[in-house]
Amino acid sequence: MTRRILIAPDKFKGSLSAAEAAEAIAGGVRRLDPGAELVLSPIADGGEGFMEAIATALPSRWIACPAVDALGRPVDTRYLLADTPEGPTAVLEMAEAAGLWRLRDDERDPLVATTRGCGMQMAHAIRHHAVKRIILGLGGSATNDGGAGMAAALGVAFLDASGTPVDPVPARMPEVDRVDFSSRLPLPEVVAACDVDNPLLGDHGATAVFSAQKGSTAGTRPRLEAALAHLVERSSGPQAGTARAAQAATTPGAGAAGGLGFGLLHFADARLVSGFDLVADLLDLPSRVGAADHVVTGEGSIDRQSLSGKGPVALARLAREHGVPVTGFCGLADDAARDSGLFRSLHALADTGRPLEELIAHAGPLLTELVAGSRFIDS
């Protein structure tokens, strides 16, 4: 009997796109079972690769757009313009403009990083293509500005006590005395696709959980947290009040992408949805999972943080609902993921003992070898 195997990984950040990871895994599966029917369905949960995943599901075209990176430098970006029953829809990734991938390690500084480029893309889609909806994937950010830069690009003014505009990066956030919504660009429906469920502030918030990878230190994290708290306190205006800002700050997903989830909720009247659920619906993943004998997924790292809603974990939970076994392959795994009970087995490239540089440089062939050597089909 022919075995049907669904191969649905996310990206291996810094090494493989989701599509490349799917091909690498498929190469290993073919060695284990040459007669298996393989269905390749790369996934995304809101981070990098989100636009590509949507592009496979919707009639669409790429749009070039000038923007700025997280340090305010001009960059060429793109977004997806899709045809949907609701009308033209712009599909964006915040990481396209303000992602970590655009910065060298020694450039990472969330005190001065901005989401302005993300707002520039949103404004471009509205002004040039009259979009009826914006879908924005959150993840992979270099920022911790609570979405203030994005809001500024849409016309929200951040003013000091004398009424002078302030560039609302975290380092200057204490200067902000009030926020003026009156010149904000009229917005269509905005949907933010989140890959995490963290709130904006606190021990599980944007600064505490995610800012270290963006370049924060023990000395700068209190300043970053205070900047976000000040943003919430001062975010009042004709279209929003302080109470509403406080409510947005506690919403699951508000801490996504350095607090861009909060910014979209409060400044752009967005609704936050699970990035994986959105992609799963467009790709009809529930039907694909239900028709499979085995699901194979993966990502660069499957760990405790992944359990908050990352794509491979969400897929594993979906497969469990259908009674379909799941095997995971990744670069790194921790005990929390291994002991989660979600995976029949979880295999990590790091367990081979090879140097990290080699794993990154040769991730594709090494992933194929890992899959072929795992004999997961017989387990």
Contacts in CASP RR format, 6 or more apart in sequence:
PFRMAT RR
TARGET T0000
AUTHOR 0000-0000-0000
METHOD contacts of the structure
MODEL  1
MTRRILIAPDKFKGSLSAAEAAEAIAGGVRRLDPGAELVLSPIADGGEGF
MEAIATALPSRWIACPAVDALGRPVDTRYLLADTPEGPTAVLEMAEAAGL
WRLRDDERDPLVATTRGCGMQMAHAIRHHAVKRIILGLGGSATNDGGAGM
AAALGVAFLDASGTPVDPVPARMPEVDRVDFSSRLPLPEVVAACDVDNPL
LGDHGATAVFSAQKGSTAGTRPRLEAALAHLVERSSGPQAGTARAAQAAT
TPGAGAAGGLGFGLLHFADARLVSGFDLVADLLDLPSRVGAADHVVTGEG
SIDRQSLSGKGPVALARLAREHGVPVTGFCGLADDAARDSGLFRSLHALA
DTGRPLEELIAHAGPLLTELVAGSRFIDS
2 35 0 8 1.000
2 36 0 8 1.000
2 37 0 8 1.000
3 33 0 8 1.000
3 35 0 8 1.000
3 36 0 8 1.000
3 37 0 8 1.000
3 293 0 8 1.000
3 294 0 8 1.000
3 377 0 8 1.000
4 36 0 8 1.000
4 37 0 8 1.000
4 39 0 8 1.000
4 291 0 8 1.000
4 292 0 8 1.000
4 293 0 8 1.000
4 294 0 8 1.000
5 29 0 8 1.000
5 33 0 8 1.000
5 36 0 8 1.000
5 37 0 8 1.000
5 38 0 8 1.000
5 39 0 8 1.000
5 292 0 8 1.000
5 293 0 8 1.000
5 294 0 8 1.000
5 295 0 8 1.000
5 296 0 8 1.000
6 39 0 8 1.000
6 41 0 8 1.000
6 288 0 8 1.000
6 289 0 8 1.000
6 291 0 8 1.000
6 292 0 8 1.000
6 294 0 8 1.000
6 295 0 8 1.000
6 296 0 8 1.000
7 22 0 8 1.000
7 25 0 8 1.000
7 26 0 8 1.000
7 29 0 8 1.000
7 38 0 8 1.000
7 39 0 8 1.000
7 40 0 8 1.000
7 41 0 8 1.000
7 296 0 8 1.000
7 297 0 8 1.000
8 22 0 8 1.000
8 40 0 8 1.000
8 41 0 8 1.000
8 42 0 8 1.000
8 43 0 8 1.000
8 285 0 8 1.000
8 288 0 8 1.000
8 295 0 8 1.000
8 296 0 8 1.000
8 297 0 8 1.000
8 315 0 8 1.000
9 18 0 8 1.000
9 21 0 8 1.000
9 22 0 8 1.000
9 25 0 8 1.000
9 42 0 8 1.000
9 43 0 8 1.000
9 296 0 8 1.000
9 297 0 8 1.000
9 298 0 8 1.000
9 299 0 8 1.000
9 312 0 8 1.000
9 329 0 8 1.000
10 18 0 8 1.000
10 21 0 8 1.000
10 42 0 8 1.000
10 43 0 8 1.000
10 44 0 8 1.000
10 45 0 8 1.000
10 297 0 8 1.000
10 298 0 8 1.000
10 299 0 8 1.000
10 300 0 8 1.000
10 310 0 8 1.000
10 311 0 8 1.000
10 312 0 8 1.000
11 17 0 8 1.000
11 18 0 8 1.000
11 21 0 8 1.000
11 44 0 8 1.000
11 48 0 8 1.000
11 49 0 8 1.000
11 299 0 8 1.000
11 300 0 8 1.000
12 21 0 8 1.000
12 298 0 8 1.000
12 299 0 8 1.000
12 300 0 8 1.000
12 330 0 8 1.000
12 331 0 8 1.000
12 363 0 8 1.000
12 367 0 8 1.000
13 48 0 8 1.000
13 300 0 8 1.000
13 301 0 8 1.000
14 101 0 8 1.000
14 360 0 8 1.000
15 300 0 8 1.000
15 359 0 8 1.000
15 360 0 8 1.000
15 363 0 8 1.000
15 364 0 8 1.000
16 24 0 8 1.000
16 363 0 8 1.000
16 364 0 8 1.000
16 367 0 8 1.000
17 42 0 8 1.000
17 49 0 8 1.000
17 52 0 8 1.000
18 42 0 8 1.000
18 43 0 8 1.000
18 44 0 8 1.000
18 49 0 8 1.000
18 52 0 8 1.000
18 53 0 8 1.000
19 40 0 8 1.000
19 42 0 8 1.000
19 52 0 8 1.000
20 364 0 8 1.000
21 42 0 8 1.000
21 298 0 8 1.000
21 364 0 8 1.000
21 367 0 8 1.000
22 40 0 8 1.000
22 41 0 8 1.000
22 42 0 8 1.000
23 40 0 8 1.000
24 363 0 8 1.000
24 364 0 8 1.000
24 365 0 8 1.000
24 367 0 8 1.000
24 368 0 8 1.000
24 371 0 8 1.000
25 296 0 8 1.000
25 298 0 8 1.000
25 329 0 8 1.000
25 367 0 8 1.000
25 368 0 8 1.000
25 371 0 8 1.000
26 38 0 8 1.000
26 40 0 8 1.000
27 368 0 8 1.000
27 371 0 8 1.000
27 372 0 8 1.000
28 368 0 8 1.000
28 369 0 8 1.000
28 371 0 8 1.000
28 372 0 8 1.000
29 36 0 8 1.000
29 38 0 8 1.000
29 296 0 8 1.000
29 371 0 8 1.000
29 377 0 8 1.000
30 36 0 8 1.000
30 38 0 8 1.000
31 368 0 8 1.000
31 371 0 8 1.000
31 372 0 8 1.000
32 371 0 8 1.000
32 372 0 8 1.000
32 373 0 8 1.000
32 375 0 8 1.000
32 376 0 8 1.000
32 377 0 8 1.000
32 378 0 8 1.000
33 377 0 8 1.000
36 377 0 8 1.000
39 288 0 8 1.000
39 292 0 8 1.000
41 283 0 8 1.000
41 285 0 8 1.000
41 288 0 8 1.000
42 52 0 8 1.000
42 53 0 8 1.000
42 56 0 8 1.000
43 53 0 8 1.000
43 276 0 8 1.000
43 279 0 8 1.000
43 280 0 8 1.000
43 283 0 8 1.000
43 285 0 8 1.000
43 297 0 8 1.000
43 311 0 8 1.000
43 312 0 8 1.000
43 315 0 8 1.000
44 50 0 8 1.000
44 52 0 8 1.000
44 53 0 8 1.000
44 54 0 8 1.000
44 275 0 8 1.000
44 276 0 8 1.000
44 279 0 8 1.000
44 311 0 8 1.000
45 193 0 8 1.000
45 195 0 8 1.000
45 274 0 8 1.000
45 275 0 8 1.000
45 276 0 8 1.000
45 279 0 8 1.000
45 309 0 8 1.000
45 310 0 8 1.000
45 311 0 8 1.000
45 314 0 8 1.000
46 93 0 8 1.000
46 137 0 8 1.000
46 138 0 8 1.000
46 139 0 8 1.000
46 193 0 8 1.000
46 194 0 8 1.000
46 195 0 8 1.000
46 275 0 8 1.000
46 276 0 8 1.000
46 279 0 8 1.000
47 93 0 8 1.000
47 94 0 8 1.000
47 95 0 8 1.000
47 137 0 8 1.000
47 138 0 8 1.000
47 139 0 8 1.000
47 140 0 8 1.000
47 195 0 8 1.000
48 93 0 8 1.000
48 95 0 8 1.000
48 99 0 8 1.000
48 101 0 8 1.000
48 139 0 8 1.000
48 140 0 8 1.000
49 93 0 8 1.000
50 91 0 8 1.000
50 93 0 8 1.000
50 137 0 8 1.000
50 193 0 8 1.000
50 275 0 8 1.000
50 279 0 8 1.000
51 79 0 8 1.000
51 80 0 8 1.000
51 91 0 8 1.000
51 92 0 8 1.000
51 93 0 8 1.000
51 96 0 8 1.000
53 279 0 8 1.000
53 282 0 8 1.000
53 283 0 8 1.000
54 60 0 8 1.000
54 80 0 8 1.000
54 82 0 8 1.000
54 91 0 8 1.000
54 135 0 8 1.000
54 279 0 8 1.000
54 282 0 8 1.000
55 80 0 8 1.000
55 91 0 8 1.000
56 283 0 8 1.000
57 279 0 8 1.000
57 282 0 8 1.000
57 283 0 8 1.000
58 80 0 8 1.000
58 82 0 8 1.000
58 83 0 8 1.000
58 84 0 8 1.000
58 89 0 8 1.000
58 91 0 8 1.000
58 282 0 8 1.000
59 82 0 8 1.000
59 83 0 8 1.000
60 80 0 8 1.000
60 81 0 8 1.000
60 82 0 8 1.000
60 83 0 8 1.000
60 91 0 8 1.000
61 80 0 8 1.000
61 81 0 8 1.000
62 78 0 8 1.000
62 79 0 8 1.000
62 80 0 8 1.000
62 81 0 8 1.000
63 78 0 8 1.000
63 79 0 8 1.000
63 80 0 8 1.000
63 81 0 8 1.000
63 90 0 8 1.000
63 124 0 8 1.000
63 125 0 8 1.000
63 128 0 8 1.000
63 129 0 8 1.000
64 76 0 8 1.000
64 77 0 8 1.000
64 78 0 8 1.000
65 76 0 8 1.000
65 77 0 8 1.000
65 78 0 8 1.000
65 79 0 8 1.000
65 120 0 8 1.000
65 121 0 8 1.000
65 124 0 8 1.000
65 125 0 8 1.000
66 74 0 8 1.000
66 75 0 8 1.000
66 76 0 8 1.000
66 77 0 8 1.000
66 120 0 8 1.000
66 124 0 8 1.000
67 74 0 8 1.000
67 75 0 8 1.000
67 76 0 8 1.000
67 77 0 8 1.000
67 96 0 8 1.000
67 97 0 8 1.000
67 116 0 8 1.000
67 117 0 8 1.000
67 118 0 8 1.000
67 119 0 8 1.000
67 120 0 8 1.000
67 121 0 8 1.000
67 124 0 8 1.000
68 74 0 8 1.000
68 75 0 8 1.000
68 97 0 8 1.000
68 114 0 8 1.000
68 116 0 8 1.000
68 117 0 8 1.000
68 120 0 8 1.000
69 75 0 8 1.000
69 97 0 8 1.000
69 98 0 8 1.000
69 99 0 8 1.000
69 102 0 8 1.000
69 103 0 8 1.000
69 117 0 8 1.000
69 142 0 8 1.000
70 97 0 8 1.000
70 98 0 8 1.000
70 99 0 8 1.000
70 100 0 8 1.000
70 102 0 8 1.000
70 103 0 8 1.000
70 113 0 8 1.000
70 114 0 8 1.000
70 115 0 8 1.000
70 141 0 8 1.000
70 142 0 8 1.000
70 143 0 8 1.000
71 103 0 8 1.000
71 107 0 8 1.000
71 109 0 8 1.000
71 112 0 8 1.000
71 113 0 8 1.000
71 114 0 8 1.000
72 114 0 8 1.000
72 116 0 8 1.000
72 117 0 8 1.000
75 97 0 8 1.000
75 102 0 8 1.000
77 96 0 8 1.000
77 97 0 8 1.000
77 117 0 8 1.000
77 121 0 8 1.000
78 96 0 8 1.000
79 90 0 8 1.000
79 91 0 8 1.000
79 92 0 8 1.000
79 93 0 8 1.000
79 96 0 8 1.000
79 121 0 8 1.000
79 124 0 8 1.000
79 125 0 8 1.000
80 90 0 8 1.000
80 91 0 8 1.000
80 92 0 8 1.000
81 88 0 8 1.000
81 89 0 8 1.000
81 90 0 8 1.000
81 91 0 8 1.000
81 125 0 8 1.000
81 129 0 8 1.000
81 131 0 8 1.000
82 88 0 8 1.000
82 89 0 8 1.000
82 90 0 8 1.000
82 91 0 8 1.000
83 89 0 8 1.000
84 133 0 8 1.000
86 132 0 8 1.000
86 133 0 8 1.000
86 189 0 8 1.000
87 131 0 8 1.000
87 132 0 8 1.000
87 133 0 8 1.000
88 129 0 8 1.000
88 130 0 8 1.000
88 131 0 8 1.000
88 132 0 8 1.000
89 131 0 8 1.000
89 132 0 8 1.000
89 133 0 8 1.000
89 134 0 8 1.000
89 135 0 8 1.000
90 121 0 8 1.000
90 122 0 8 1.000
90 125 0 8 1.000
90 129 0 8 1.000
90 131 0 8 1.000
90 133 0 8 1.000
90 134 0 8 1.000
90 135 0 8 1.000
91 135 0 8 1.000
91 136 0 8 1.000
92 118 0 8 1.000
92 121 0 8 1.000
92 122 0 8 1.000
92 125 0 8 1.000
92 134 0 8 1.000
92 135 0 8 1.000
92 136 0 8 1.000
92 137 0 8 1.000
93 136 0 8 1.000
93 137 0 8 1.000
93 139 0 8 1.000
94 115 0 8 1.000
94 118 0 8 1.000
94 136 0 8 1.000
94 137 0 8 1.000
94 138 0 8 1.000
94 139 0 8 1.000
94 140 0 8 1.000
94 141 0 8 1.000
94 150 0 8 1.000
94 257 0 8 1.000
94 260 0 8 1.000
95 101 0 8 1.000
95 139 0 8 1.000
95 140 0 8 1.000
95 141 0 8 1.000
95 257 0 8 1.000
96 121 0 8 1.000
97 115 0 8 1.000
97 117 0 8 1.000
97 118 0 8 1.000
97 119 0 8 1.000
97 120 0 8 1.000
97 121 0 8 1.000
98 113 0 8 1.000
98 114 0 8 1.000
98 115 0 8 1.000
98 116 0 8 1.000
98 117 0 8 1.000
98 118 0 8 1.000
98 141 0 8 1.000
98 142 0 8 1.000
98 143 0 8 1.000
99 140 0 8 1.000
99 141 0 8 1.000
99 142 0 8 1.000
99 143 0 8 1.000
100 108 0 8 1.000
100 140 0 8 1.000
100 141 0 8 1.000
100 142 0 8 1.000
100 213 0 8 1.000
100 214 0 8 1.000
101 140 0 8 1.000
102 142 0 8 1.000
103 142 0 8 1.000
108 142 0 8 1.000
108 214 0 8 1.000
108 215 0 8 1.000
109 215 0 8 1.000
110 142 0 8 1.000
110 143 0 8 1.000
110 144 0 8 1.000
110 145 0 8 1.000
110 170 0 8 1.000
110 211 0 8 1.000
110 214 0 8 1.000
110 215 0 8 1.000
110 216 0 8 1.000
110 220 0 8 1.000
110 224 0 8 1.000
110 258 0 8 1.000
111 144 0 8 1.000
111 169 0 8 1.000
111 170 0 8 1.000
111 171 0 8 1.000
111 216 0 8 1.000
111 220 0 8 1.000
111 223 0 8 1.000
111 224 0 8 1.000
112 169 0 8 1.000
112 170 0 8 1.000
112 171 0 8 1.000
113 142 0 8 1.000
113 143 0 8 1.000
113 144 0 8 1.000
113 145 0 8 1.000
113 169 0 8 1.000
113 170 0 8 1.000
113 214 0 8 1.000
114 143 0 8 1.000
114 145 0 8 1.000
114 148 0 8 1.000
114 149 0 8 1.000
114 167 0 8 1.000
114 168 0 8 1.000
114 169 0 8 1.000
115 141 0 8 1.000
115 143 0 8 1.000
115 145 0 8 1.000
115 146 0 8 1.000
115 147 0 8 1.000
115 148 0 8 1.000
115 149 0 8 1.000
115 150 0 8 1.000
115 257 0 8 1.000
115 260 0 8 1.000
116 149 0 8 1.000
116 150 0 8 1.000
116 152 0 8 1.000
116 153 0 8 1.000
117 149 0 8 1.000
117 150 0 8 1.000
117 153 0 8 1.000
118 136 0 8 1.000
118 147 0 8 1.000
118 149 0 8 1.000
118 150 0 8 1.000
118 153 0 8 1.000
118 260 0 8 1.000
119 149 0 8 1.000
119 150 0 8 1.000
119 151 0 8 1.000
119 153 0 8 1.000
119 154 0 8 1.000
120 153 0 8 1.000
122 134 0 8 1.000
122 136 0 8 1.000
122 150 0 8 1.000
122 153 0 8 1.000
122 154 0 8 1.000
122 187 0 8 1.000
122 190 0 8 1.000
122 268 0 8 1.000
123 153 0 8 1.000
123 154 0 8 1.000
123 185 0 8 1.000
125 131 0 8 1.000
125 134 0 8 1.000
126 134 0 8 1.000
126 185 0 8 1.000
126 186 0 8 1.000
126 187 0 8 1.000
126 188 0 8 1.000
127 185 0 8 1.000
131 188 0 8 1.000
132 188 0 8 1.000
132 189 0 8 1.000
133 188 0 8 1.000
133 189 0 8 1.000
133 190 0 8 1.000
133 191 0 8 1.000
134 187 0 8 1.000
134 188 0 8 1.000
134 189 0 8 1.000
134 190 0 8 1.000
134 191 0 8 1.000
135 191 0 8 1.000
135 193 0 8 1.000
135 278 0 8 1.000
136 190 0 8 1.000
136 191 0 8 1.000
136 192 0 8 1.000
136 193 0 8 1.000
136 264 0 8 1.000
136 270 0 8 1.000
137 192 0 8 1.000
137 193 0 8 1.000
137 194 0 8 1.000
137 275 0 8 1.000
138 192 0 8 1.000
138 193 0 8 1.000
138 194 0 8 1.000
138 195 0 8 1.000
138 253 0 8 1.000
138 256 0 8 1.000
138 257 0 8 1.000
138 260 0 8 1.000
138 261 0 8 1.000
139 195 0 8 1.000
139 256 0 8 1.000
139 257 0 8 1.000
140 257 0 8 1.000
141 214 0 8 1.000
141 257 0 8 1.000
141 258 0 8 1.000
141 260 0 8 1.000
142 214 0 8 1.000
143 214 0 8 1.000
143 257 0 8 1.000
143 258 0 8 1.000
143 259 0 8 1.000
143 260 0 8 1.000
144 170 0 8 1.000
144 206 0 8 1.000
144 207 0 8 1.000
144 210 0 8 1.000
144 211 0 8 1.000
144 214 0 8 1.000
144 216 0 8 1.000
144 224 0 8 1.000
144 227 0 8 1.000
144 228 0 8 1.000
144 258 0 8 1.000
144 259 0 8 1.000
145 168 0 8 1.000
145 169 0 8 1.000
145 170 0 8 1.000
145 173 0 8 1.000
145 227 0 8 1.000
145 258 0 8 1.000
145 259 0 8 1.000
145 260 0 8 1.000
146 200 0 8 1.000
146 206 0 8 1.000
146 228 0 8 1.000
146 231 0 8 1.000
146 255 0 8 1.000
146 258 0 8 1.000
146 259 0 8 1.000
146 260 0 8 1.000
146 261 0 8 1.000
146 262 0 8 1.000
146 263 0 8 1.000
147 258 0 8 1.000
147 259 0 8 1.000
147 260 0 8 1.000
147 261 0 8 1.000
147 262 0 8 1.000
147 263 0 8 1.000
147 264 0 8 1.000
147 267 0 8 1.000
148 158 0 8 1.000
148 168 0 8 1.000
148 169 0 8 1.000
148 173 0 8 1.000
148 231 0 8 1.000
148 263 0 8 1.000
148 267 0 8 1.000
149 168 0 8 1.000
149 169 0 8 1.000
150 260 0 8 1.000
150 263 0 8 1.000
150 264 0 8 1.000
150 267 0 8 1.000
150 268 0 8 1.000
151 158 0 8 1.000
151 168 0 8 1.000
151 184 0 8 1.000
151 263 0 8 1.000
151 267 0 8 1.000
151 268 0 8 1.000
152 158 0 8 1.000
152 167 0 8 1.000
152 168 0 8 1.000
154 184 0 8 1.000
154 185 0 8 1.000
154 187 0 8 1.000
154 267 0 8 1.000
154 268 0 8 1.000
155 183 0 8 1.000
155 184 0 8 1.000
155 185 0 8 1.000
156 179 0 8 1.000
156 180 0 8 1.000
156 181 0 8 1.000
156 183 0 8 1.000
156 184 0 8 1.000
156 267 0 8 1.000
157 165 0 8 1.000
157 179 0 8 1.000
157 180 0 8 1.000
157 182 0 8 1.000
157 183 0 8 1.000
158 165 0 8 1.000
158 166 0 8 1.000
158 167 0 8 1.000
158 168 0 8 1.000
158 176 0 8 1.000
158 179 0 8 1.000
159 165 0 8 1.000
159 166 0 8 1.000
159 176 0 8 1.000
159 177 0 8 1.000
159 178 0 8 1.000
159 179 0 8 1.000
159 180 0 8 1.000
160 166 0 8 1.000
160 175 0 8 1.000
160 176 0 8 1.000
160 177 0 8 1.000
161 177 0 8 1.000
163 177 0 8 1.000
163 178 0 8 1.000
166 172 0 8 1.000
166 175 0 8 1.000
166 176 0 8 1.000
168 176 0 8 1.000
168 231 0 8 1.000
170 223 0 8 1.000
170 224 0 8 1.000
170 227 0 8 1.000
170 228 0 8 1.000
171 223 0 8 1.000
171 227 0 8 1.000
173 227 0 8 1.000
173 228 0 8 1.000
173 230 0 8 1.000
173 231 0 8 1.000
174 226 0 8 1.000
174 227 0 8 1.000
174 230 0 8 1.000
176 230 0 8 1.000
176 231 0 8 1.000
176 234 0 8 1.000
177 234 0 8 1.000
178 234 0 8 1.000
178 236 0 8 1.000
178 237 0 8 1.000
179 234 0 8 1.000
179 235 0 8 1.000
179 236 0 8 1.000
179 237 0 8 1.000
180 237 0 8 1.000
181 237 0 8 1.000
181 238 0 8 1.000
181 239 0 8 1.000
181 240 0 8 1.000
181 267 0 8 1.000
182 237 0 8 1.000
182 238 0 8 1.000
184 239 0 8 1.000
184 267 0 8 1.000
187 268 0 8 1.000
187 269 0 8 1.000
190 264 0 8 1.000
190 268 0 8 1.000
190 269 0 8 1.000
190 270 0 8 1.000
190 271 0 8 1.000
191 270 0 8 1.000
191 271 0 8 1.000
191 273 0 8 1.000
191 278 0 8 1.000
192 256 0 8 1.000
192 260 0 8 1.000
192 261 0 8 1.000
192 264 0 8 1.000
192 265 0 8 1.000
192 270 0 8 1.000
192 271 0 8 1.000
192 272 0 8 1.000
192 273 0 8 1.000
193 273 0 8 1.000
193 274 0 8 1.000
193 275 0 8 1.000
193 278 0 8 1.000
193 279 0 8 1.000
194 252 0 8 1.000
194 253 0 8 1.000
194 256 0 8 1.000
194 261 0 8 1.000
194 272 0 8 1.000
194 273 0 8 1.000
194 274 0 8 1.000
194 275 0 8 1.000
195 256 0 8 1.000
195 275 0 8 1.000
195 276 0 8 1.000
195 309 0 8 1.000
195 310 0 8 1.000
195 311 0 8 1.000
196 253 0 8 1.000
196 255 0 8 1.000
196 256 0 8 1.000
196 305 0 8 1.000
196 308 0 8 1.000
196 309 0 8 1.000
196 310 0 8 1.000
197 252 0 8 1.000
197 253 0 8 1.000
197 308 0 8 1.000
197 309 0 8 1.000
198 204 0 8 1.000
198 205 0 8 1.000
198 206 0 8 1.000
198 209 0 8 1.000
198 210 0 8 1.000
198 252 0 8 1.000
198 253 0 8 1.000
198 254 0 8 1.000
198 255 0 8 1.000
198 256 0 8 1.000
198 308 0 8 1.000
199 205 0 8 1.000
199 249 0 8 1.000
199 250 0 8 1.000
199 251 0 8 1.000
199 252 0 8 1.000
199 253 0 8 1.000
199 254 0 8 1.000
199 255 0 8 1.000
200 206 0 8 1.000
200 228 0 8 1.000
200 232 0 8 1.000
200 248 0 8 1.000
200 249 0 8 1.000
200 250 0 8 1.000
200 254 0 8 1.000
200 255 0 8 1.000
200 259 0 8 1.000
200 261 0 8 1.000
200 262 0 8 1.000
201 207 0 8 1.000
201 225 0 8 1.000
201 228 0 8 1.000
201 229 0 8 1.000
201 232 0 8 1.000
201 249 0 8 1.000
202 208 0 8 1.000
202 225 0 8 1.000
205 255 0 8 1.000
206 228 0 8 1.000
206 254 0 8 1.000
206 255 0 8 1.000
206 256 0 8 1.000
206 258 0 8 1.000
206 259 0 8 1.000
206 262 0 8 1.000
207 216 0 8 1.000
207 221 0 8 1.000
207 224 0 8 1.000
207 225 0 8 1.000
207 228 0 8 1.000
207 258 0 8 1.000
208 221 0 8 1.000
208 225 0 8 1.000
209 305 0 8 1.000
210 255 0 8 1.000
210 258 0 8 1.000
211 221 0 8 1.000
211 224 0 8 1.000
211 258 0 8 1.000
212 221 0 8 1.000
214 258 0 8 1.000
216 224 0 8 1.000
228 249 0 8 1.000
228 259 0 8 1.000
228 262 0 8 1.000
232 242 0 8 1.000
232 245 0 8 1.000
232 246 0 8 1.000
232 248 0 8 1.000
232 249 0 8 1.000
232 262 0 8 1.000
233 242 0 8 1.000
233 245 0 8 1.000
235 241 0 8 1.000
235 242 0 8 1.000
235 245 0 8 1.000
235 266 0 8 1.000
235 267 0 8 1.000
236 242 0 8 1.000
236 245 0 8 1.000
240 266 0 8 1.000
240 267 0 8 1.000
244 266 0 8 1.000
245 266 0 8 1.000
248 254 0 8 1.000
248 262 0 8 1.000
248 263 0 8 1.000
248 265 0 8 1.000
248 266 0 8 1.000
249 262 0 8 1.000
251 262 0 8 1.000
251 265 0 8 1.000
251 272 0 8 1.000
252 272 0 8 1.000
253 261 0 8 1.000
253 272 0 8 1.000
254 261 0 8 1.000
254 262 0 8 1.000
254 263 0 8 1.000
254 265 0 8 1.000
254 272 0 8 1.000
255 261 0 8 1.000
255 262 0 8 1.000
256 272 0 8 1.000
261 270 0 8 1.000
261 272 0 8 1.000
263 270 0 8 1.000
264 270 0 8 1.000
264 272 0 8 1.000
265 271 0 8 1.000
265 272 0 8 1.000
274 309 0 8 1.000
274 314 0 8 1.000
276 309 0 8 1.000
276 310 0 8 1.000
276 311 0 8 1.000
276 314 0 8 1.000
276 315 0 8 1.000
277 314 0 8 1.000
279 285 0 8 1.000
280 286 0 8 1.000
280 314 0 8 1.000
280 315 0 8 1.000
280 318 0 8 1.000
285 315 0 8 1.000
285 318 0 8 1.000
286 318 0 8 1.000
286 322 0 8 1.000
289 295 0 8 1.000
289 315 0 8 1.000
289 318 0 8 1.000
289 319 0 8 1.000
289 322 0 8 1.000
289 324 0 8 1.000
290 322 0 8 1.000
290 324 0 8 1.000
292 319 0 8 1.000
292 324 0 8 1.000
293 324 0 8 1.000
294 324 0 8 1.000
294 325 0 8 1.000
294 326 0 8 1.000
294 327 0 8 1.000
294 376 0 8 1.000
294 377 0 8 1.000
295 315 0 8 1.000
295 316 0 8 1.000
295 319 0 8 1.000
295 324 0 8 1.000
295 325 0 8 1.000
295 326 0 8 1.000
295 327 0 8 1.000
296 326 0 8 1.000
296 327 0 8 1.000
296 328 0 8 1.000
296 329 0 8 1.000
296 371 0 8 1.000
296 376 0 8 1.000
297 311 0 8 1.000
297 312 0 8 1.000
297 315 0 8 1.000
297 316 0 8 1.000
297 326 0 8 1.000
297 327 0 8 1.000
297 328 0 8 1.000
297 329 0 8 1.000
298 312 0 8 1.000
298 328 0 8 1.000
298 329 0 8 1.000
298 330 0 8 1.000
299 306 0 8 1.000
299 310 0 8 1.000
299 311 0 8 1.000
299 312 0 8 1.000
299 330 0 8 1.000
299 331 0 8 1.000
300 330 0 8 1.000
300 331 0 8 1.000
300 332 0 8 1.000
301 330 0 8 1.000
301 331 0 8 1.000
301 332 0 8 1.000
301 333 0 8 1.000
302 310 0 8 1.000
302 312 0 8 1.000
302 313 0 8 1.000
302 328 0 8 1.000
302 330 0 8 1.000
302 331 0 8 1.000
302 332 0 8 1.000
302 333 0 8 1.000
302 337 0 8 1.000
302 346 0 8 1.000
302 348 0 8 1.000
303 332 0 8 1.000
303 333 0 8 1.000
303 334 0 8 1.000
303 336 0 8 1.000
303 337 0 8 1.000
304 334 0 8 1.000
304 336 0 8 1.000
304 337 0 8 1.000
306 312 0 8 1.000
306 313 0 8 1.000
306 337 0 8 1.000
307 313 0 8 1.000
307 336 0 8 1.000
307 337 0 8 1.000
307 340 0 8 1.000
312 328 0 8 1.000
312 330 0 8 1.000
313 337 0 8 1.000
313 340 0 8 1.000
313 342 0 8 1.000
315 326 0 8 1.000
316 326 0 8 1.000
316 328 0 8 1.000
316 342 0 8 1.000
316 343 0 8 1.000
317 342 0 8 1.000
319 325 0 8 1.000
319 326 0 8 1.000
320 326 0 8 1.000
320 342 0 8 1.000
325 344 0 8 1.000
326 342 0 8 1.000
326 343 0 8 1.000
326 344 0 8 1.000
327 343 0 8 1.000
327 344 0 8 1.000
327 345 0 8 1.000
327 346 0 8 1.000
327 347 0 8 1.000
327 374 0 8 1.000
327 376 0 8 1.000
327 379 0 8 1.000
328 343 0 8 1.000
328 345 0 8 1.000
328 346 0 8 1.000
328 347 0 8 1.000
329 346 0 8 1.000
329 347 0 8 1.000
329 348 0 8 1.000
329 349 0 8 1.000
329 367 0 8 1.000
329 370 0 8 1.000
329 371 0 8 1.000
329 374 0 8 1.000
330 346 0 8 1.000
330 347 0 8 1.000
330 348 0 8 1.000
330 349 0 8 1.000
331 348 0 8 1.000
331 349 0 8 1.000
331 350 0 8 1.000
331 359 0 8 1.000
331 363 0 8 1.000
332 348 0 8 1.000
332 349 0 8 1.000
332 350 0 8 1.000
333 346 0 8 1.000
333 347 0 8 1.000
333 348 0 8 1.000
333 350 0 8 1.000
333 351 0 8 1.000
337 343 0 8 1.000
337 346 0 8 1.000
338 346 0 8 1.000
344 376 0 8 1.000
344 379 0 8 1.000
345 374 0 8 1.000
345 376 0 8 1.000
345 379 0 8 1.000
347 370 0 8 1.000
347 371 0 8 1.000
347 374 0 8 1.000
347 376 0 8 1.000
349 359 0 8 1.000
349 363 0 8 1.000
349 366 0 8 1.000
349 367 0 8 1.000
349 370 0 8 1.000
350 356 0 8 1.000
350 359 0 8 1.000
352 359 0 8 1.000
352 366 0 8 1.000
352 370 0 8 1.000
354 366 0 8 1.000
358 366 0 8 1.000
359 366 0 8 1.000
END
